[in-house]
Amino acid sequence: MSDRSFKLSLNNHDLAEAFFEETRLLGIMAPIKDYQFCWQLNNLLRMDFRINHDIEIRLQKKKRDYFFSVFDYKEPTGSLSHYLYNNQFEGEYLLPEFKHLDFLWLMRDDWVNDAELQQRMNTIRSINGVQLVVELLPEKVKNKEHLVFLTRINTL
């Protein structure tokens, strides 16, 4: 009987590709506090973004941990989920290729059509302090695995 050892590893590229299926991603430049931005989004768009510590993104860079908060909102009708990421934490960036962006808004688990996305972008632009709103195509995001989070499955 031979003694074999097996190594298990995750393929981050495949995981990121699956995570980004049927998603839309916005980049937002708005140098305001995240809670203030969410409050304005909640009021203007009748949403209920809340911080979710369970999916906070932790990156290790320069022998140090950096924590990027994530706010989420699931639409009560349908399956569309919204995630608002902080792109900055203490001088580091979740997506370093987009250092000029303060927030990233990911919409997933249901398709968002172009007209709906454009309407949402126009509403975001109307918020005081918002300087830029742009759609980011997933294939243009170099570090998209930084946005991937694994949700906990609650069992009874």
TIVOTOR-169276 format. One record per residue (C-alpha): residue number from 1; x, y, z. Coordinates in steps of 0.2 Angstrom, whole numbers. Layout:
<recs>
+-----+-------+-------+-------+
: num :  east : north :    up :
+-----+-------+-------+-------+
: NUM :     X :     Y :     Z :
...
+-----+-------+-------+-------+
</recs>
This chain:
<recs>
+-----+-------+-------+-------+
: num :  east : north :    up :
+-----+-------+-------+-------+
:   1 :     0 :     0 :     0 :
:   2 :     8 :    16 :    -5 :
:   3 :     7 :    32 :     6 :
:   4 :     2 :    47 :    -4 :
:   5 :    -1 :    64 :     2 :
:   6 :   -12 :    76 :    -6 :
:   7 :   -12 :    95 :    -7 :
:   8 :   -28 :   104 :    -9 :
:   9 :   -28 :   122 :   -16 :
:  10 :   -40 :   134 :   -22 :
:  11 :   -39 :   141 :   -40 :
:  12 :   -42 :   159 :   -36 :
:  13 :   -44 :   163 :   -55 :
:  14 :   -58 :   151 :   -57 :
:  15 :   -66 :   156 :   -41 :
:  16 :   -65 :   175 :   -46 :
:  17 :   -73 :   171 :   -63 :
:  18 :   -87 :   161 :   -55 :
:  19 :   -90 :   175 :   -43 :
:  20 :   -91 :   188 :   -56 :
:  21 :  -104 :   179 :   -67 :
:  22 :  -119 :   190 :   -71 :
:  23 :  -112 :   205 :   -61 :
:  24 :  -111 :   223 :   -64 :
:  25 :   -98 :   234 :   -55 :
:  26 :   -97 :   252 :   -53 :
:  27 :   -82 :   263 :   -47 :
:  28 :   -87 :   278 :   -37 :
:  29 :   -76 :   293 :   -33 :
:  30 :   -83 :   301 :   -18 :
:  31 :   -72 :   307 :    -4 :
:  32 :   -85 :   306 :    10 :
:  33 :   -87 :   294 :    24 :
:  34 :   -94 :   277 :    20 :
:  35 :  -108 :   278 :    32 :
:  36 :  -113 :   295 :    25 :
:  37 :  -112 :   289 :     8 :
:  38 :  -123 :   273 :    12 :
:  39 :  -136 :   285 :    21 :
:  40 :  -138 :   295 :     6 :
:  41 :  -139 :   280 :    -5 :
:  42 :  -152 :   272 :     6 :
:  43 :  -163 :   288 :     6 :
:  44 :  -161 :   292 :   -13 :
:  45 :  -163 :   274 :   -19 :
:  46 :  -174 :   267 :    -5 :
:  47 :  -161 :   254 :     0 :
:  48 :  -155 :   248 :    16 :
:  49 :  -136 :   246 :    15 :
:  50 :  -129 :   240 :    31 :
:  51 :  -111 :   236 :    36 :
:  52 :  -108 :   217 :    35 :
:  53 :   -93 :   212 :    46 :
:  54 :   -94 :   194 :    40 :
:  55 :   -89 :   198 :    23 :
:  56 :   -76 :   211 :    27 :
:  57 :   -61 :   209 :    15 :
:  58 :   -44 :   206 :    24 :
:  59 :   -28 :   208 :    13 :
:  60 :   -11 :   206 :    19 :
:  61 :     2 :   218 :    12 :
:  62 :    19 :   223 :    18 :
:  63 :    18 :   211 :    33 :
:  64 :     2 :   220 :    39 :
:  65 :   -17 :   216 :    38 :
:  66 :   -28 :   229 :    30 :
:  67 :   -47 :   228 :    32 :
:  68 :   -59 :   234 :    19 :
:  69 :   -77 :   236 :    25 :
:  70 :   -92 :   230 :    14 :
:  71 :  -110 :   236 :    16 :
:  72 :  -123 :   225 :     8 :
:  73 :  -141 :   225 :     3 :
:  74 :  -152 :   212 :    -4 :
:  75 :  -168 :   217 :   -13 :
:  76 :  -184 :   211 :    -5 :
:  77 :  -191 :   205 :   -22 :
:  78 :  -180 :   195 :   -33 :
:  79 :  -162 :   189 :   -30 :
:  80 :  -152 :   204 :   -34 :
:  81 :  -139 :   208 :   -20 :
:  82 :  -129 :   224 :   -19 :
:  83 :  -111 :   225 :   -11 :
:  84 :  -103 :   242 :    -8 :
:  85 :   -84 :   240 :    -4 :
:  86 :   -72 :   253 :     3 :
:  87 :   -58 :   254 :    -9 :
:  88 :   -46 :   262 :     3 :
:  89 :   -39 :   258 :    21 :
:  90 :   -25 :   267 :    29 :
:  91 :   -16 :   271 :    13 :
:  92 :   -19 :   254 :     4 :
:  93 :   -31 :   250 :    -9 :
:  94 :   -42 :   235 :   -12 :
:  95 :   -40 :   237 :   -31 :
:  96 :   -23 :   246 :   -33 :
:  97 :   -27 :   249 :   -51 :
:  98 :   -41 :   260 :   -47 :
:  99 :   -33 :   271 :   -33 :
: 100 :   -44 :   286 :   -38 :
: 101 :   -60 :   277 :   -33 :
: 102 :   -66 :   278 :   -16 :
: 103 :   -80 :   265 :   -17 :
: 104 :   -84 :   249 :   -28 :
: 105 :  -102 :   244 :   -30 :
: 106 :  -105 :   226 :   -35 :
: 107 :  -122 :   220 :   -41 :
: 108 :  -124 :   201 :   -42 :
: 109 :  -135 :   186 :   -41 :
: 110 :  -147 :   193 :   -54 :
: 111 :  -145 :   203 :   -70 :
: 112 :  -146 :   222 :   -71 :
: 113 :  -150 :   229 :   -88 :
: 114 :  -141 :   244 :   -96 :
: 115 :  -156 :   256 :   -93 :
: 116 :  -157 :   251 :   -75 :
: 117 :  -138 :   253 :   -72 :
: 118 :  -138 :   270 :   -81 :
: 119 :  -153 :   276 :   -70 :
: 120 :  -144 :   271 :   -55 :
: 121 :  -127 :   279 :   -60 :
: 122 :  -137 :   295 :   -63 :
: 123 :  -145 :   295 :   -46 :
: 124 :  -128 :   292 :   -38 :
: 125 :  -120 :   306 :   -48 :
: 126 :  -134 :   318 :   -40 :
: 127 :  -126 :   314 :   -22 :
: 128 :  -117 :   329 :   -15 :
: 129 :   -98 :   325 :   -15 :
: 130 :   -99 :   312 :   -29 :
: 131 :   -86 :   317 :   -42 :
: 132 :   -87 :   301 :   -54 :
: 133 :   -97 :   286 :   -57 :
: 134 :   -91 :   273 :   -70 :
: 135 :   -95 :   255 :   -74 :
: 136 :   -80 :   244 :   -72 :
: 137 :   -79 :   229 :   -84 :
: 138 :   -74 :   213 :   -74 :
: 139 :   -61 :   209 :   -88 :
: 140 :   -53 :   226 :   -85 :
: 141 :   -51 :   223 :   -66 :
: 142 :   -33 :   216 :   -63 :
: 143 :   -36 :   211 :   -44 :
: 144 :   -54 :   205 :   -45 :
: 145 :   -50 :   191 :   -33 :
: 146 :   -49 :   205 :   -19 :
: 147 :   -67 :   207 :   -21 :
: 148 :   -72 :   189 :   -18 :
: 149 :   -79 :   184 :    -2 :
: 150 :   -86 :   168 :     5 :
: 151 :  -102 :   169 :    14 :
: 152 :  -106 :   159 :    29 :
: 153 :  -119 :   146 :    27 :
: 154 :  -130 :   145 :    42 :
: 155 :  -137 :   129 :    47 :
: 156 :  -151 :   125 :    59 :
+-----+-------+-------+-------+
</recs>
